[in-house]
Amino acid sequence: MLNSALTQLLDLEDDLHVLGSAGNGAKAWQDIQQLKPDVAVLDIEMPKLTGLDVADKIHGSQLATKIIILTTFAQKAYFERAIAAQVNGYLLKDSPSDDLIDVIRKVMTGQTVYAPELVTNMVTAESNPLTDRELAVLAEVASGLSSKQIAASLFLSEGTVRNYLSAIFT
């Protein structure tokens, strides 16, 4: 039921076109390989293959499909695993529907967008090992900026931004 509602919602947008909808991760991976969508919206918990397993497969292939995780799971471990899987967006299902549409559009322009509450939870952990510079980079990521935009905003090279992101999420 959620798949069909999501499909109908996205089909209302003139600039978004749903190519397929899958009830399990194995079918999602098969459809992604065949249809080569610009963006795949996946849940973490899917039968047969998880959304994060599918994300790993996408990044292990030559596909340019961008990945957005749409899930109920706000746990730090899932979020960290999603970062490791190089997802382009992570949004919670209790977010307003307009947020998903906005995230899809931002991801299509090269931005990485994570649910602000997840980023905040990571930053406000009691034993926060992040440096001030890493926190600044993380704040920019939370606002939806791409690595290139973060580099320009903080007067860093893109490579340095990627190094900070790697340090933050490992």
C-alpha positions in Angstrom: 0.0 0.0 0.0 2.8 2.4 0.8 4.5 1.8 -2.5 1.3 2.7 -4.5 0.7 5.8 -2.4 4.3 6.9 -2.9 4.1 6.2 -6.6 0.9 8.3 -6.9 2.4 11.1 -4.9 5.5 11.3 -7.0 3.5 11.0 -10.2 1.7 14.2 -9.3 5.0 16.1 -9.9 5.6 17.2 -13.5 9.3 16.8 -13.3 9.3 13.4 -11.5 8.4 10.1 -13.2 8.2 6.7 -11.4 9.7 4.0 -13.5 9.0 1.1 -11.2 8.0 0.0 -7.8 9.2 -3.2 -6.1 8.0 -5.1 -3.0 11.3 -6.5 -2.1 15.0 -5.7 -2.4 15.8 -8.4 -5.0 13.1 -7.1 -7.3 14.3 -3.5 -6.7 17.9 -4.4 -7.7 16.6 -6.2 -10.8 14.5 -3.2 -11.8 17.3 -0.7 -11.1 19.7 -2.7 -13.4 17.1 -2.9 -16.1 15.5 0.6 -15.9 18.6 2.6 -14.8 16.6 5.2 -12.9 18.3 8.5 -11.9 17.2 8.0 -8.3 16.1 4.9 -6.3 14.1 5.4 -3.1 14.6 2.4 -0.9 13.6 1.3 2.6 16.2 -0.2 4.9 14.1 -3.2 5.8 13.0 -4.9 2.6 12.5 -8.7 2.1 15.2 -10.7 0.3 17.7 -7.8 0.1 17.7 -4.7 2.4 17.8 -1.3 0.9 21.4 -0.9 2.1 22.3 -4.2 0.4 20.8 -2.7 -2.8 22.8 0.5 -2.3 26.0 -1.5 -2.0 25.1 -3.3 -5.2 24.4 0.0 -7.0 27.8 1.4 -5.9 29.5 -1.8 -6.9 28.2 -1.5 -10.4 28.6 1.0 -13.1 25.2 2.5 -12.5 24.9 6.2 -11.8 21.6 5.8 -9.9 21.5 8.0 -6.8 20.1 6.5 -3.6 17.6 7.9 -1.1 16.8 5.8 2.0 13.2 6.4 3.2 12.7 4.6 6.4 11.2 4.6 9.9 14.6 3.8 11.4 16.3 6.7 13.1 19.0 4.6 14.8 22.5 5.8 14.6 23.8 2.3 13.5 21.5 2.3 10.4 22.4 5.9 9.6 26.1 5.1 9.8 25.6 2.0 7.6 23.8 4.1 5.1 26.6 6.6 5.0 29.1 3.7 4.4 26.8 2.6 1.6 27.2 6.1 0.1 23.6 6.9 0.0 22.7 10.4 -1.3 19.8 11.0 1.0 18.3 9.6 4.2 14.8 10.6 5.2 12.4 9.4 7.8 9.0 8.2 6.8 7.3 10.6 9.3 8.7 13.6 7.4 6.1 15.6 5.4 5.6 14.3 1.8 6.9 17.6 0.4 10.3 16.8 2.1 10.7 13.7 0.0 10.0 15.5 -3.2 12.4 18.3 -2.1 15.1 15.7 -1.2 14.7 13.9 -4.6 15.2 17.2 -6.4 18.2 18.2 -4.3 19.8 14.7 -4.8 19.3 15.1 -8.6 21.4 18.3 -8.5 24.2 16.5 -6.7 23.4 17.5 -3.1 23.5 15.0 -0.3 20.6 15.4 2.1 20.3 13.7 5.5 17.4 14.1 8.0 18.5 16.9 10.2 17.5 15.0 13.4 19.9 12.2 12.5 22.8 14.5 12.0 22.0 16.4 15.2 21.9 13.1 17.1 25.3 12.2 15.8 26.7 15.6 16.7 25.2 15.8 20.2 26.4 12.4 21.4 27.9 12.8 24.9 31.4 11.7 23.9 31.6 13.7 20.6 35.1 13.0 19.2 34.6 15.4 16.3 36.8 18.5 15.8 35.3 21.9 15.3 36.1 21.7 11.6 34.4 18.3 11.3 31.4 19.7 13.0 31.3 22.6 10.6 31.5 20.2 7.6 28.7 18.1 9.2 26.5 21.1 9.7 26.9 21.9 6.0 26.0 18.3 5.0 22.9 18.5 7.2 21.8 21.6 5.3 22.0 19.7 2.0 25.1 21.1 0.5 27.3 19.1 -1.9 31.0 18.5 -1.2 31.8 21.2 -3.8 29.5 23.7 -2.1 30.9 22.8 1.4 34.4 23.3 0.1 33.5 26.7 -1.2 31.6 27.7 1.9 34.4 26.7 4.3 37.3 27.6 2.0 38.6 24.0 1.7 39.4 21.8 -1.2 36.9 19.1 -2.2 39.4 16.5 -1.2 39.7 17.9 2.3 35.9 17.9 2.6 35.8 14.2 1.5 38.6 13.4 4.1 36.5 15.1 6.8 33.4 13.2 5.8 35.3 10.0 5.9 36.7 10.8 9.3 33.2 11.8 10.6 31.4 8.6 9.4 34.1 6.0 10.2 
